[in-house]
Amino acid sequence: MDVIPFQHTWPYERVMEDIYFDTCPKCGREQVLTHLKPHSLKAAFEGVKTSLNLPCCHATLTILHADDDYLWTNEPLRK
């Protein structure tokens, strides 16, 4: 896998089976419950591209990889 810059990452939290963003990377809304399912997160851990539609602003993120703390995407999410 090519190195993905840290600007392309976004932190997430797991609570039971739910995946939350503290703040949406696109619109800034706080405490966003995503539609990402545990099997999709597991696939992202294995490096399978996964699309995530954000419920707050309907933007789409393409997740290239995931670890225990961050989702790694194909676009910069940080400045």
TIZA-910586 format. One record per atom (N, C-alpha, C, O): residue number from 0; x, y, z; chain; atom name. Coordinates in Angstrom, 2 decimals. Layout:
<pts>
PT     k        px        py        pz   c    a
PT   NUM         X         Y         Z   A   CA
...
</pts>
This chain:
<pts>
PT     k        px        py        pz   c    a
PT     0      0.84     -1.18      0.00   A    N
PT     0      0.00      0.00      0.00   A   CA
PT     0      0.88      1.24      0.00   A    C
PT     0      1.87      1.31      0.72   A    O
PT     1      0.51      2.23     -0.82   A    N
PT     1      1.23      3.49     -0.82   A   CA
PT     1      0.98      4.23      0.49   A    C
PT     1     -0.03      4.02      1.16   A    O
PT     2      1.91      5.09      0.83   A    N
PT     2      1.76      5.88      2.05   A   CA
PT     2      0.68      6.94      1.83   A    C
PT     2      0.72      7.67      0.85   A    O
PT     3     -0.27      7.00      2.74   A    N
PT     3     -1.35      7.98      2.67   A   CA
PT     3     -0.99      9.12      3.63   A    C
PT     3     -0.68      8.85      4.79   A    O
PT     4     -1.02     10.37      3.17   A    N
PT     4     -0.67     11.48      4.06   A   CA
PT     4     -1.65     11.61      5.22   A    C
PT     4     -2.83     11.28      5.10   A    O
PT     5     -1.14     12.10      6.35   A    N
PT     5     -1.97     12.24      7.54   A   CA
PT     5     -3.13     13.21      7.32   A    C
PT     5     -4.14     13.11      8.01   A    O
PT     6     -3.01     14.14      6.39   A    N
PT     6     -4.09     15.08      6.09   A   CA
PT     6     -5.32     14.36      5.53   A    C
PT     6     -6.42     14.92      5.50   A    O
PT     7     -5.14     13.14      5.09   A    N
PT     7     -6.23     12.34      4.52   A   CA
PT     7     -6.90     11.46      5.56   A    C
PT     7     -7.60     10.51      5.20   A    O
PT     8     -6.70     11.73      6.85   A    N
PT     8     -7.27     10.89      7.90   A   CA
PT     8     -8.35     11.63      8.66   A    C
PT     8     -8.39     12.86      8.66   A    O
PT     9     -9.23     10.86      9.30   A    N
PT     9    -10.23     11.44     10.18   A   CA
PT     9    -10.48     10.47     11.34   A    C
PT     9    -10.67      9.28     11.11   A    O
PT    10    -10.48     10.99     12.59   A    N
PT    10    -10.69     10.11     13.74   A   CA
PT    10    -12.16      9.68     13.85   A    C
PT    10    -13.07     10.41     13.46   A    O
PT    11    -12.35      8.51     14.40   A    N
PT    11    -13.70      8.01     14.64   A   CA
PT    11    -13.74      7.32     16.00   A    C
PT    11    -12.70      6.99     16.57   A    O
PT    12    -14.94      7.11     16.49   A    N
PT    12    -15.15      6.42     17.76   A   CA
PT    12    -16.10      5.26     17.53   A    C
PT    12    -17.05      5.36     16.76   A    O
PT    13    -15.83      4.16     18.21   A    N
PT    13    -16.73      3.01     18.18   A   CA
PT    13    -17.44      2.90     19.52   A    C
PT    13    -16.80      2.90     20.57   A    O
PT    14    -18.75      2.82     19.48   A    N
PT    14    -19.57      2.58     20.67   A   CA
PT    14    -20.46      1.40     20.32   A    C
PT    14    -21.41      1.52     19.54   A    O
PT    15    -20.13      0.26     20.92   A    N
PT    15    -20.81     -1.00     20.59   A   CA
PT    15    -20.64     -1.27     19.09   A    C
PT    15    -19.51     -1.46     18.63   A    O
PT    16    -21.72     -1.29     18.33   A    N
PT    16    -21.67     -1.55     16.89   A   CA
PT    16    -21.72     -0.27     16.06   A    C
PT    16    -21.68     -0.32     14.83   A    O
PT    17    -21.82      0.87     16.72   A    N
PT    17    -21.97      2.15     16.02   A   CA
PT    17    -20.63      2.85     15.84   A    C
PT    17    -19.74      2.76     16.68   A    O
PT    18    -20.51      3.56     14.72   A    N
PT    18    -19.32      4.34     14.40   A   CA
PT    18    -19.72      5.82     14.39   A    C
PT    18    -20.63      6.21     13.66   A    O
PT    19    -19.04      6.62     15.19   A    N
PT    19    -19.32      8.05     15.31   A   CA
PT    19    -18.13      8.88     14.87   A    C
PT    19    -16.98      8.47     15.00   A    O
PT    20    -18.43     10.07     14.35   A    N
PT    20    -17.44     11.13     14.18   A   CA
PT    20    -17.74     12.17     15.24   A    C
PT    20    -18.89     12.54     15.44   A    O
PT    21    -16.71     12.64     15.91   A    N
PT    21    -16.88     13.73     16.86   A   CA
PT    21    -17.36     14.97     16.12   A    C
PT    21    -18.23     15.70     16.60   A    O
PT    22    -16.78     15.20     14.94   A    N
PT    22    -17.16     16.31     14.07   A   CA
PT    22    -17.10     15.82     12.62   A    C
PT    22    -16.17     15.11     12.25   A    O
PT    23    -18.07     16.19     11.83   A    N
PT    23    -18.07     15.81     10.42   A   CA
PT    23    -16.94     16.53      9.69   A    C
PT    23    -16.79     17.74      9.86   A    O
PT    24    -16.15     15.82      8.89   A    N
PT    24    -15.04     16.47      8.17   A   CA
PT    24    -15.52     17.39      7.04   A    C
PT    24    -14.75     18.23      6.57   A    O
PT    25    -16.75     17.26      6.63   A    N
PT    25    -17.26     18.06      5.50   A   CA
PT    25    -18.06     19.28      5.95   A    C
PT    25    -17.83     20.38      5.45   A    O
PT    26    -18.99     19.11      6.91   A    N
PT    26    -19.88     20.22      7.27   A   CA
PT    26    -19.64     20.74      8.68   A    C
PT    26    -20.16     21.80      9.04   A    O
PT    27    -18.87     20.01      9.50   A    N
PT    27    -18.57     20.47     10.85   A   CA
PT    27    -19.60     20.13     11.90   A    C
PT    27    -19.44     20.50     13.06   A    O
PT    28    -20.64     19.43     11.54   A    N
PT    28    -21.65     19.03     12.53   A   CA
PT    28    -21.02     18.13     13.57   A    C
PT    28    -20.14     17.33     13.26   A    O
PT    29    -21.46     18.25     14.82   A    N
PT    29    -20.89     17.48     15.93   A   CA
PT    29    -21.70     16.22     16.20   A    C
PT    29    -22.89     16.15     15.93   A    O
PT    30    -21.01     15.22     16.73   A    N
PT    30    -21.60     13.93     17.13   A   CA
PT    30    -22.44     13.31     16.02   A    C
PT    30    -23.66     13.19     16.13   A    O
PT    31    -21.76     12.91     14.95   A    N
PT    31    -22.42     12.33     13.78   A   CA
PT    31    -22.36     10.81     13.87   A    C
PT    31    -21.28     10.22     13.90   A    O
PT    32    -23.52     10.18     13.90   A    N
PT    32    -23.61      8.73     13.83   A   CA
PT    32    -23.56      8.35     12.35   A    C
PT    32    -24.46      8.71     11.59   A    O
PT    33    -22.52      7.64     11.95   A    N
PT    33    -22.37      7.26     10.54   A   CA
PT    33    -23.17      6.00     10.23   A    C
PT    33    -23.66      5.32     11.13   A    O
PT    34    -23.29      5.72      8.96   A    N
PT    34    -23.96      4.50      8.50   A   CA
PT    34    -22.98      3.36      8.28   A    C
PT    34    -23.34      2.33      7.71   A    O
PT    35    -21.74      3.54      8.73   A    N
PT    35    -20.71      2.52      8.53   A   CA
PT    35    -21.00      1.32      9.43   A    C
PT    35    -21.11      1.45     10.64   A    O
PT    36    -21.11      0.17      8.82   A    N
PT    36    -21.41     -1.07      9.55   A   CA
PT    36    -20.12     -1.78      9.94   A    C
PT    36    -19.09     -1.59      9.29   A    O
PT    37    -20.16     -2.60     10.99   A    N
PT    37    -18.96     -3.31     11.43   A   CA
PT    37    -18.28     -4.14     10.33   A    C
PT    37    -17.05     -4.19     10.28   A    O
PT    38    -19.06     -4.77      9.47   A    N
PT    38    -18.44     -5.58      8.40   A   CA
PT    38    -17.73     -4.69      7.38   A    C
PT    38    -16.71     -5.09      6.81   A    O
PT    39    -18.25     -3.47      7.15   A    N
PT    39    -17.58     -2.53      6.24   A   CA
PT    39    -16.31     -1.98      6.88   A    C
PT    39    -15.31     -1.79      6.19   A    O
PT    40    -16.34     -1.72      8.18   A    N
PT    40    -15.15     -1.27      8.88   A   CA
PT    40    -14.08     -2.35      8.86   A    C
PT    40    -12.90     -2.06      8.67   A    O
PT    41    -14.49     -3.59      9.04   A    N
PT    41    -13.53     -4.71      8.98   A   CA
PT    41    -12.90     -4.80      7.60   A    C
PT    41    -11.70     -5.05      7.47   A    O
PT    42    -13.70     -4.60      6.56   A    N
PT    42    -13.16     -4.61      5.19   A   CA
PT    42    -12.15     -3.48      5.01   A    C
PT    42    -11.11     -3.68      4.38   A    O
PT    43    -12.44     -2.30      5.58   A    N
PT    43    -11.51     -1.18      5.48   A   CA
PT    43    -10.21     -1.48      6.22   A    C
PT    43     -9.14     -1.07      5.77   A    O
PT    44    -10.28     -2.20      7.35   A    N
PT    44     -9.08     -2.63      8.06   A   CA
PT    44     -8.20     -3.49      7.15   A    C
PT    44     -6.98     -3.47      7.27   A    O
PT    45     -8.82     -4.24      6.27   A    N
PT    45     -8.10     -5.13      5.36   A   CA
PT    45     -7.68     -4.43      4.06   A    C
PT    45     -7.10     -5.06      3.18   A    O
PT    46     -7.98     -3.14      3.95   A    N
PT    46     -7.56     -2.37      2.79   A   CA
PT    46     -8.54     -2.36      1.64   A    C
PT    46     -8.17     -1.98      0.53   A    O
PT    47     -9.78     -2.78      1.87   A    N
PT    47    -10.79     -2.76      0.83   A   CA
PT    47    -11.43     -1.38      0.79   A    C
PT    47    -11.87     -0.87      1.83   A    O
PT    48    -11.49     -0.76     -0.40   A    N
PT    48    -12.12      0.56     -0.53   A   CA
PT    48    -13.58      0.47     -0.10   A    C
PT    48    -14.31     -0.45     -0.49   A    O
PT    49    -14.00      1.45      0.71   A    N
PT    49    -15.35      1.48      1.23   A   CA
PT    49    -15.90      2.89      1.10   A    C
PT    49    -15.21      3.85      1.43   A    O
PT    50    -17.11      3.01      0.61   A    N
PT    50    -17.75      4.33      0.52   A   CA
PT    50    -18.57      4.56      1.77   A    C
PT    50    -19.22      3.66      2.30   A    O
PT    51    -18.54      5.81      2.24   A    N
PT    51    -19.31      6.21      3.41   A   CA
PT    51    -20.07      7.47      3.06   A    C
PT    51    -19.47      8.51      2.78   A    O
PT    52    -21.40      7.38      3.08   A    N
PT    52    -22.26      8.54      2.88   A   CA
PT    52    -22.55      9.14      4.24   A    C
PT    52    -23.06      8.46      5.13   A    O
PT    53    -22.22     10.41      4.40   A    N
PT    53    -22.42     11.08      5.68   A   CA
PT    53    -23.88     11.54      5.78   A    C
PT    53    -24.39     12.22      4.89   A    O
PT    54    -24.55     11.16      6.88   A    N
PT    54    -25.98     11.47      6.99   A   CA
PT    54    -26.27     12.95      7.22   A    C
PT    54    -27.38     13.40      6.92   A    O
PT    55    -25.32     13.71      7.72   A    N
PT    55    -25.56     15.11      8.05   A   CA
PT    55    -25.56     16.01      6.82   A    C
PT    55    -26.39     16.92      6.72   A    O
PT    56    -24.65     15.79      5.89   A    N
PT    56    -24.51     16.67      4.73   A   CA
PT    56    -24.56     15.93      3.40   A    C
PT    56    -24.44     16.54      2.34   A    O
PT    57    -24.75     14.62      3.45   A    N
PT    57    -24.86     13.76      2.26   A   CA
PT    57    -23.61     13.73      1.40   A    C
PT    57    -23.67     13.36      0.23   A    O
PT    58    -22.48     14.13      1.97   A    N
PT    58    -21.20     14.00      1.27   A   CA
PT    58    -20.75     12.54      1.32   A    C
PT    58    -21.21     11.78      2.17   A    O
PT    59    -19.88     12.16      0.42   A    N
PT    59    -19.38     10.79      0.38   A   CA
PT    59    -17.88     10.79      0.60   A    C
PT    59    -17.14     11.57     -0.02   A    O
PT    60    -17.42      9.91      1.48   A    N
PT    60    -16.00      9.68      1.70   A   CA
PT    60    -15.64      8.32      1.13   A    C
PT    60    -16.40      7.36      1.28   A    O
PT    61    -14.50      8.23      0.47   A    N
PT    61    -13.99      6.95      0.02   A   CA
PT    61    -12.89      6.56      1.00   A    C
PT    61    -11.83      7.18      1.04   A    O
PT    62    -13.14      5.52      1.77   A    N
PT    62    -12.20      5.05      2.78   A   CA
PT    62    -11.28      4.04      2.11   A    C
PT    62    -11.73      3.04      1.55   A    O
PT    63     -9.98      4.32      2.18   A    N
PT    63     -8.98      3.43      1.60   A   CA
PT    63     -8.46      2.42      2.61   A    C
PT    63     -8.07      1.31      2.25   A    O
PT    64     -8.44      2.83      3.88   A    N
PT    64     -7.89      1.98      4.93   A   CA
PT    64     -8.43      2.48      6.27   A    C
PT    64     -8.86      3.63      6.38   A    O
PT    65     -8.39      1.64      7.26   A    N
PT    65     -8.80      2.03      8.62   A   CA
PT    65     -7.85      1.39      9.62   A    C
PT    65     -7.29      0.32      9.38   A    O
PT    66     -7.68      2.07     10.74   A    N
PT    66     -6.97      1.47     11.87   A   CA
PT    66     -7.85      1.68     13.11   A    C
PT    66     -9.02      2.06     12.97   A    O
PT    67     -7.33      1.46     14.28   A    N
PT    67     -8.15      1.56     15.49   A   CA
PT    67     -8.59      2.98     15.81   A    C
PT    67     -9.52      3.16     16.60   A    O
PT    68     -7.95      3.97     15.23   A    N
PT    68     -8.26      5.36     15.56   A   CA
PT    68     -8.73      6.21     14.38   A    C
PT    68     -9.50      7.15     14.57   A    O
PT    69     -8.26      5.90     13.18   A    N
PT    69     -8.49      6.78     12.03   A   CA
PT    69     -9.03      6.03     10.82   A    C
PT    69     -8.75      4.85     10.61   A    O
PT    70     -9.82      6.77     10.03   A    N
PT    70    -10.18      6.33      8.68   A   CA
PT    70     -9.28      7.09      7.73   A    C
PT    70     -9.14      8.30      7.84   A    O
PT    71     -8.68      6.38      6.79   A    N
PT    71     -7.76      6.96      5.82   A   CA
PT    71     -8.50      7.05      4.49   A    C
PT    71     -8.99      6.04      3.98   A    O
PT    72     -8.58      8.26      3.93   A    N
PT    72     -9.39      8.49      2.73   A   CA
PT    72     -8.52      8.87      1.52   A    C
PT    72     -7.30      9.00      1.62   A    O
PT    73     -9.19      9.05      0.40   A    N
PT    73     -8.49      9.42     -0.83   A   CA
PT    73     -8.40     10.93     -1.04   A    C
PT    73     -7.92     11.38     -2.07   A    O
PT    74     -8.87     11.72     -0.06   A    N
PT    74     -8.85     13.17     -0.19   A   CA
PT    74     -8.43     13.81      1.13   A    C
PT    74     -8.63     13.23      2.19   A    O
PT    75     -7.85     14.99      1.06   A    N
PT    75     -7.46     15.67      2.31   A   CA
PT    75     -8.69     16.13      3.09   A    C
PT    75     -9.61     16.73      2.54   A    O
PT    76     -8.70     15.83      4.39   A    N
PT    76     -9.79     16.23      5.26   A   CA
PT    76     -9.34     17.24      6.30   A    C
PT    76    -10.17     17.82      7.01   A    O
PT    77     -8.03     17.45      6.39   A    N
PT    77     -7.45     18.40      7.34   A   CA
PT    77     -6.67     19.46      6.59   A    C
PT    77     -6.28     19.27      5.44   A    O
PT    78     -6.46     20.58      7.26   A    N
PT    78     -5.68     21.66      6.65   A   CA
PT    78     -4.24     21.50      6.98   A    C
PT    78     -3.41     22.31      6.56   A    O
</pts>
